[in-house]
């Protein structure tokens, strides 16, 4: 947390244990599993209570790597998958910009044809793994006449003109590195185009449901840990001749928190099942992202509250977990945007 990074040796160990290959095809050294596996993995990571660590891993495995897995050419897969799965190459995803977050199509980063490659210019922000990672999958507008004319590019660290403008100082997720990236006349060859030219927007949208799911998955794991820690605390904390847990207001509030978290967990796994079955799970996953994020942040608020003054101390895990959870209603699709996705798909014809 203090250094703002996850030790690289931890990532290497996870790679050696096969944890980075849950979704990768078997022919490339992975297990070829689906969304249910990612949901389970993200919830287990969340139980660590260090969300900055969780998101470092999940950006690599479930937000960036799927673009390579789903859209990479045979040559790209052969070149990059071994080191991506081993943890030698840690990925980031460069979509968000200062003026384009949930509105992906509003990005201003552009790429124009230049010989047998592309010249990229623009700025990306809030990019996890940007400082200590090894390659960024960059989205850039390649068709200026089409709002959705976006293409994805593989841009390794060290590419001329590609730099970290500044490391960002965050409210939470302190042990993940997050930065603003600048692409200043960056040239990449055609071999580093990922997927189909001008189709990057749709390729990005295709993976958004997975991104939203793992964010809620890690939130569910963390919220369960917070509930467990808080229950242990209030059951032994003396108060008013008994313990805090003897107070009905606290007992019932924590019971409701558990019930709501169980509902989020069940909805998340259902949405993952729909996706694995080949169904359109945008409505389900958007609802899970919205309701789940708000639920987790409320649970963290209550857990800090019921720890009393100790909940405000840095030495108490729920203090950190409360800060970490605040990003969930913002990142990966703001709650307001998610609710609009649900509303658009809930209109009943007259």
matplotlib code that plots the C-alpha trace (Angstrom):
import matplotlib.pyplot as plt

x = [0.0, 2.7, 4.8, 1.8, 2.6, 2.1, 5.5, 6.3, 7.3, 3.8, 2.5, 5.1, 4.0, 0.4, 1.4, 3.3, 0.3, -1.8, -4.0, -3.6, -4.8, -8.4, -9.9, -7.1, -7.6, -6.1, -3.9, -2.1, -1.6, -4.8, -7.9, -10.4, -13.0, -15.8, -17.4, -18.3, -14.6, -13.8, -16.7, -15.3, -11.7, -12.6, -14.6, -11.8, -9.3, -11.7, -11.4, -7.8, -9.3, -6.6, -8.6, -5.6, -3.9, -7.2, -7.6, -3.9, -4.5, -8.0, -7.1, -4.4, -6.5, -10.1, -10.0, -6.9, -6.0, -9.5, -8.9, -5.8, -7.5, -10.6, -9.1, -5.4, -4.0, -2.3, 1.0, 0.1, -1.2, 2.0, 4.2, 2.4, 0.3, 3.2, 4.5, 1.0, 0.1, 3.4, 3.2, 6.3, 4.2, 1.6, -1.1, -3.1, -6.1, -6.0, -9.5, -10.4, -9.5, -9.8, -13.0, -14.2, -14.9, -18.1, -18.7, -16.1, -17.1, -16.3, -12.5, -10.2, -7.0, -6.5, -4.5, -3.8, -2.3, 1.5, 3.2, 2.8, 1.6, -0.2, 0.6, -1.1, -1.7, -3.6, -3.9, -5.3, -6.0, -6.9, -5.0, -4.3, -0.9, 0.3, 3.4, 4.8, 3.0, 4.7, 2.1, -1.0, -3.9, -4.7, -8.0, -7.8, -10.2, -9.3, -12.3, -13.0, -16.3, -17.7, -18.2, -17.7, -14.7, -12.2, -9.3, -7.3, -3.5, -0.8, 1.7, 4.6, 6.4, 9.4, 7.8, 9.1, 6.7, 4.8, 5.2, 3.8, 2.8, 2.2, 1.4, -2.0, -2.6, -5.8, -8.3, -8.3, -6.8, -3.5, -1.4, -2.3, -0.4, -2.6, -1.3, -2.0, -0.4, 0.7, 1.0, 3.0, 3.3, 3.7, 4.2, 3.2, 3.3, 0.3, 1.3, 0.3, -3.2, -5.4, -8.6, -10.3, -9.6, -12.5, -14.2, -12.5, -15.5, -17.6, -14.8, -14.5, -18.2, -18.1, -15.8, -17.4, -19.8, -16.8, -15.1, -18.2, -18.6, -15.1, -15.3, -18.5, -16.9, -14.0, -16.4, -18.5, -15.5, -14.3, -17.8, -18.1, -14.8, -15.9, -19.1, -17.2, -14.7, -17.4, -19.5, -16.4, -15.8, -19.3, -19.7, -16.7, -16.9, -18.3, -21.2, -24.0, -23.5, -23.3, -21.8, -22.6, -24.1, -26.8, -28.2, -31.1, -30.2, -26.8, -27.9, -30.7, -28.6, -25.9, -28.4, -29.9, -26.4, -25.7, -29.1, -28.4, -24.9, -26.2, -28.6, -25.8, -23.7, -26.6, -27.4, -23.7, -23.4, -26.7, -25.5, -22.3, -24.3, -26.3, -23.1, -21.5, -24.7, -24.3, -27.1, -27.1, -26.4, -26.0, -29.2, -28.4, -24.8, -25.6, -28.1, -25.6, -23.0, -25.3, -27.0, -23.9, -21.7, -24.2, -24.7, -21.0, -20.3, -23.2, -21.9, -18.5, -20.0, -21.9, -18.9, -16.8, -19.7, -20.0, -16.3, -16.8, -13.6, -11.5, -13.2, -11.6, -8.1, -5.6, -4.7, -8.2, -8.7, -12.3, -10.9, -8.9, -11.7, -14.2, -11.9, -11.3, -15.0, -15.8, -14.6, -17.1, -20.1, -17.7, -15.2, -16.2, -19.5, -20.9, -24.1, -26.1, -25.0, -25.6, -29.2, -29.8, -28.6, -31.2, -33.9, -33.4, -33.9, -36.9, -39.3, -42.5, -44.2, -47.7]
y = [0.0, 2.5, 1.8, 1.8, -1.4, -5.2, -7.1, -8.6, -11.9, -12.4, -12.0, -14.5, -17.0, -16.6, -17.2, -20.3, -21.7, -21.2, -18.5, -16.2, -18.8, -19.6, -18.0, -18.7, -21.4, -24.8, -24.8, -21.7, -23.1, -22.0, -23.9, -22.5, -21.7, -19.2, -16.3, -18.5, -19.2, -15.5, -14.8, -17.4, -16.2, -12.5, -13.3, -15.3, -12.5, -10.0, -12.0, -10.9, -7.5, -5.7, -4.5, -2.7, -6.1, -7.7, -5.1, -5.4, -9.0, -8.7, -5.9, -8.3, -11.5, -10.3, -6.8, -6.7, -10.3, -11.2, -8.7, -10.6, -14.0, -13.1, -10.9, -11.8, -13.3, -16.7, -14.9, -12.5, -15.3, -17.3, -14.3, -13.0, -15.7, -17.6, -14.5, -13.2, -16.4, -16.7, -13.1, -12.0, -9.6, -7.8, -6.1, -2.9, -1.6, 1.9, 3.0, 5.7, 9.3, 12.7, 13.4, 9.9, 7.4, 5.4, 7.1, 5.0, 6.3, 9.8, 9.1, 11.6, 9.5, 8.9, 6.7, 7.4, 5.3, 5.8, 3.4, -0.2, 0.9, 3.5, 6.8, 7.2, 10.4, 11.0, 10.7, 7.9, 8.2, 6.1, 3.2, 0.4, -1.4, 1.5, 2.2, -1.2, -3.2, -4.3, -3.7, -1.6, -2.5, 1.0, 2.0, 4.8, 6.4, 5.3, 6.5, 10.2, 10.1, 7.3, 7.8, 4.1, 3.7, 2.5, 0.1, -1.7, -1.7, -3.6, -1.0, -2.4, -0.4, 1.4, 2.1, 5.5, 8.3, 6.2, 7.4, 7.7, 11.3, 11.0, 8.3, 9.1, 9.5, 7.6, 7.6, 3.8, 0.9, 2.2, -0.8, -0.8, 1.5, 3.9, 6.5, 8.9, 7.7, 9.9, 8.7, 11.3, 10.4, 6.7, 4.5, 0.8, -1.7, -3.4, -6.6, -4.8, -4.1, -6.2, -7.5, -5.8, -2.2, 0.1, -2.7, -2.0, -0.4, -3.5, -5.7, -3.5, -3.7, -7.4, -7.7, -5.0, -7.5, -9.5, -6.4, -5.4, -8.9, -9.2, -5.8, -6.9, -10.3, -8.7, -6.4, -9.3, -11.1, -8.0, -7.2, -10.7, -10.3, -7.0, -8.5, -11.4, -9.0, -6.7, -9.5, -10.8, -7.3, -6.4, -9.8, -9.2, -5.4, -4.5, -2.0, -1.1, -4.1, -6.6, -6.5, -4.4, -7.4, -7.4, -4.2, -5.0, -2.1, -3.6, -7.2, -6.5, -4.1, -6.7, -9.4, -7.2, -6.5, -10.3, -10.9, -8.2, -9.4, -12.9, -11.5, -9.7, -12.9, -15.0, -12.4, -12.2, -16.0, -16.1, -13.3, -15.2, -18.4, -16.6, -15.4, -18.8, -20.3, -17.9, -15.5, -11.7, -10.8, -7.0, -6.3, -8.8, -7.7, -4.0, -4.5, -6.5, -3.8, -1.1, -2.8, -4.7, -1.6, 0.4, -2.6, -3.2, 0.5, 0.6, -2.5, -1.0, 2.2, 0.2, -1.9, 1.2, 2.7, -0.4, -0.5, 2.9, 5.0, 2.0, 1.9, 5.3, 4.1, 3.0, -0.1, -1.5, -3.3, -2.0, 1.5, 0.5, -1.6, 1.3, 3.5, 0.8, 0.1, 3.7, 3.3, 0.4, 2.7, 4.7, 2.4, -0.1, 1.7, 4.3, 3.3, 5.9, 4.5, 0.9, 1.8, 3.3, 0.0, -1.8, 0.7, 0.6, -3.2, -3.0, -1.2, -3.2, -2.6, -1.2]
z = [0.0, 1.0, -2.2, -4.5, -6.3, -6.1, -5.7, -9.1, -7.5, -6.3, -9.8, -11.1, -8.4, -9.5, -13.1, -12.1, -10.3, -13.5, -12.1, -15.1, -17.5, -16.4, -19.5, -22.0, -24.6, -23.7, -26.8, -25.4, -22.0, -20.3, -18.9, -21.4, -18.7, -18.8, -16.8, -13.9, -13.3, -13.4, -11.0, -8.5, -9.0, -8.4, -5.3, -3.9, -4.6, -2.9, 0.3, 0.6, 1.6, -0.5, -3.5, -5.0, -5.3, -6.6, -9.4, -10.4, -11.1, -12.6, -15.1, -16.4, -16.5, -17.1, -18.6, -20.9, -21.7, -23.1, -25.9, -26.8, -26.4, -28.4, -31.1, -31.4, -34.5, -34.4, -34.5, -31.7, -29.5, -30.1, -29.3, -26.2, -24.5, -22.9, -21.0, -20.3, -18.6, -16.7, -15.4, -17.2, -19.4, -17.3, -19.3, -19.0, -21.0, -22.3, -23.0, -20.5, -21.3, -19.4, -21.3, -22.1, -19.3, -19.6, -22.9, -24.8, -28.2, -27.1, -27.0, -28.7, -29.0, -32.8, -35.0, -38.7, -41.4, -41.8, -44.2, -43.1, -39.7, -37.6, -35.9, -32.6, -30.6, -27.5, -23.7, -21.5, -17.9, -14.8, -16.4, -13.9, -14.4, -16.5, -14.4, -13.7, -16.4, -19.7, -22.4, -22.9, -25.2, -26.5, -28.1, -30.7, -33.1, -36.7, -38.5, -37.8, -39.6, -37.5, -33.8, -33.2, -35.6, -33.0, -33.4, -30.7, -30.7, -28.8, -27.4, -25.4, -22.7, -24.2, -27.6, -28.7, -27.8, -25.3, -21.7, -18.3, -17.8, -14.1, -11.5, -10.0, -6.2, -5.4, -2.5, -2.5, -4.3, -3.0, -3.8, -7.5, -9.8, -11.8, -14.2, -17.1, -20.3, -23.3, -26.8, -28.7, -32.3, -31.4, -34.5, -34.4, -37.3, -38.7, -36.8, -33.6, -34.7, -32.4, -34.1, -37.0, -37.9, -37.0, -34.9, -31.6, -30.0, -30.4, -29.3, -26.1, -25.5, -25.8, -22.8, -20.7, -19.1, -17.9, -16.5, -14.6, -13.2, -11.8, -10.2, -8.4, -7.6, -5.8, -4.1, -2.9, -1.5, 0.3, 1.7, 3.0, 4.8, 6.2, 7.5, 9.1, 10.7, 12.0, 13.5, 15.3, 16.6, 17.8, 19.5, 21.8, 22.2, 25.7, 25.7, 28.0, 30.2, 27.4, 23.9, 20.8, 19.1, 21.8, 20.4, 18.0, 15.7, 15.0, 14.8, 12.3, 10.2, 9.8, 9.1, 6.3, 5.0, 4.7, 3.0, 0.4, -0.2, -0.7, -3.3, -5.1, -5.1, -6.5, -9.2, -10.2, -10.7, -12.6, -15.0, -15.5, -16.2, -18.8, -20.5, -20.4, -22.0, -24.9, -23.8, -23.9, -20.3, -20.6, -18.7, -15.9, -15.6, -15.7, -12.9, -10.9, -11.3, -10.2, -7.3, -6.3, -6.2, -4.1, -1.8, -1.2, -0.4, 2.0, 3.8, 4.1, 5.5, 8.2, 9.0, 9.7, 11.7, 13.9, 14.6, 16.2, 16.6, 15.6, 12.3, 11.5, 12.3, 9.6, 11.7, 11.2, 7.9, 7.3, 7.1, 4.0, 2.7, 2.9, 0.8, -1.7, -2.2, -3.1, -6.7, -7.4, -8.3, -10.6, -12.3, -15.0, -15.7, -13.4, -11.5, -13.4, -16.8, -15.7, -14.6, -18.0, -19.6, -17.5, -18.2, -22.0, -21.9, -19.6, -21.9, -22.6, -25.9, -25.6]

ax = plt.figure().add_subplot(projection="3d")
ax.plot(x, y, z, "-o")
ax.set_aspect("equal")
plt.show()
